Amino acid sequence: MDDSNLSLGLLAEAMKNGLHDANESLSKVNVENFILPLLNAKSRLPKTYSNYLSRMKWFKNQYNKINELMHNNSSFCLDPIGKKVKDSDEVWEEYLKVSLVHDFQ
């Protein structure tokens, strides 16, 4: 999780510093020159560009899940202080029932 948080922070910093292209994505060169050296300096296991792409795919998947949750379930809300999706246990239980049925169809 520490590597994921660090990766996300470095990605945000790179974007803020204008290292993205016109499509708002980072080139392989910028990832290898800016993100990976900083990440590898603090990581226990060295990361490659393939590791970076895999983690970005994971982040996108997580974002899409939360985005779907927030748009398709009006009973959920985002706690801006805790930065978490929150609601009652009953709402979560109903969501999980529907989700599990959908996943197994």
C-alpha positions in Angstrom: 0.0 0.0 0.0 2.9 2.4 0.7 4.2 1.9 -2.8 0.7 2.5 -4.2 0.3 5.7 -2.2 3.8 6.9 -3.2 3.1 6.1 -6.9 -0.1 8.0 -6.8 1.6 11.0 -5.2 4.4 10.9 -7.7 1.9 10.7 -10.6 0.0 13.7 -9.2 3.3 15.7 -8.8 4.4 14.8 -12.4 1.0 16.0 -13.8 1.2 19.2 -11.7 4.7 19.8 -13.1 3.4 19.5 -16.7 5.2 16.3 -17.5 2.1 15.0 -19.3 1.4 15.1 -23.0 -1.6 16.6 -24.8 -3.7 13.6 -23.9 -3.0 14.1 -20.2 -0.9 11.0 -19.9 2.7 10.4 -19.1 5.2 9.1 -21.6 7.3 6.1 -20.9 10.4 8.4 -20.9 8.9 10.6 -18.2 7.8 7.7 -16.1 11.2 6.1 -16.3 13.0 9.4 -15.7 10.8 11.0 -13.1 8.6 8.5 -11.3 10.5 5.2 -11.2 13.8 6.6 -9.8 11.9 8.3 -6.9 9.7 5.3 -6.3 12.6 2.9 -6.4 14.6 5.0 -4.0 11.9 4.4 -1.4 10.6 1.0 -2.3 11.8 -2.4 -1.1 11.4 -4.0 -4.5 12.6 -2.2 -7.7 9.7 -1.3 -10.0 9.7 -1.3 -13.8 7.6 0.4 -16.4 5.5 -2.7 -16.6 4.9 -2.5 -12.8 3.9 1.1 -13.2 1.4 0.3 -16.0 -0.1 -2.5 -14.0 -0.5 -0.2 -11.0 -2.1 2.5 -13.2 -4.6 -0.1 -14.5 -5.4 -1.1 -10.9 -5.9 2.6 -9.9 -8.2 3.1 -13.0 -10.2 0.0 -12.0 -10.6 1.2 -8.4 -11.6 4.7 -9.6 -14.2 3.2 -12.0 -15.7 1.1 -9.2 -16.1 4.1 -6.9 -17.4 6.2 -9.7 -20.0 3.6 -10.6 -21.0 3.3 -6.9 -21.4 7.0 -6.5 -23.4 7.5 -9.8 -25.6 4.5 -9.6 -26.4 4.5 -5.9 -27.8 7.8 -4.8 -27.9 6.6 -1.1 -24.0 6.7 -0.9 -22.2 9.8 -0.1 -18.5 10.9 0.1 -17.2 12.0 3.5 -14.9 14.9 2.5 -13.1 14.9 5.8 -12.4 11.2 6.0 -12.2 10.9 2.2 -14.2 7.7 2.3 -17.5 6.5 0.9 -19.9 6.3 3.8 -23.4 5.2 4.6 -25.4 3.0 6.9 -24.8 -0.7 7.2 -28.2 -1.4 5.6 -27.2 0.5 2.5 -23.9 -1.4 2.2 -25.6 -4.7 2.8 -28.1 -4.0 0.0 -25.4 -2.9 -2.3 -23.3 -6.0 -1.7 -26.4 -8.3 -2.3 -27.0 -6.6 -5.7 -23.3 -6.5 -6.5 -22.8 -10.2 -5.8 -25.8 -11.2 -7.8 -24.6 -9.1 -10.7 -21.0 -10.5 -10.5 -22.2 -14.1 -10.7 -24.6 -13.7 -13.6 
